Amino acid sequence: MPSRPATSVFSAAFVRTAEGWAGAEVDLSEVEIADDLGDAVQEHLGLDGDELAILCVEAEDEWFAIVRYDGDEEPRAFLSDAQAGRGDALAELFTELAGAALNNDGVDVGVHPVGDLDLLTDLGLSADELLELSMEEGVLPADTLSVIAERLAFADQLDRLR
């Protein structure tokens, strides 16, 4: 696995409860394989496995990822840029989870979001809106995640954790 760059990464997970959303910062420093992501979310939120949980990760001004865990279903993932995985071990895990192949020809082909564009549709954010937000030029990943959190009604939790 490629070494991790010195990029600053923030990650937090949110679980939907009867009272609304609850969140916790998630340490991903020990994550080595895609399954470790789910284990970290479960551990930091104290989940029993049946809840709906959303993992949000941002890497400075480089990329963001969202993973949806819904009970026993396979996790659904979205990554703001498929090429983020080149040279970044954590982003490579999200690329894998999103079902994307890396473009290893060394050519920068621009931002290409990958993964399940519909993973938040039933929560109030359509695939078109997610795509539009992720490709908006000049907007930092942290700002994009703030807009998404606002739309899904856990912005206060996200702000509290930052």
PEZI-V660077 format. One record per helix or strand of 2 or more residues. SS is the DSSP state (alpha for helix, beta for strand). FROM is the first residue (numbers start at 1). TO is the last residue. Records with the same first field share a line. If there is no record, write none. Layout:
SS=FROM-TO + FROM-TO
This chain:
beta=9-17 + 20-25 + 52-59 + 63-70 + 76-79 + 114-115
alpha=34-45 + 82-85 + 89-97 + 121-123 + 127-134 + 141-152 + 155-161
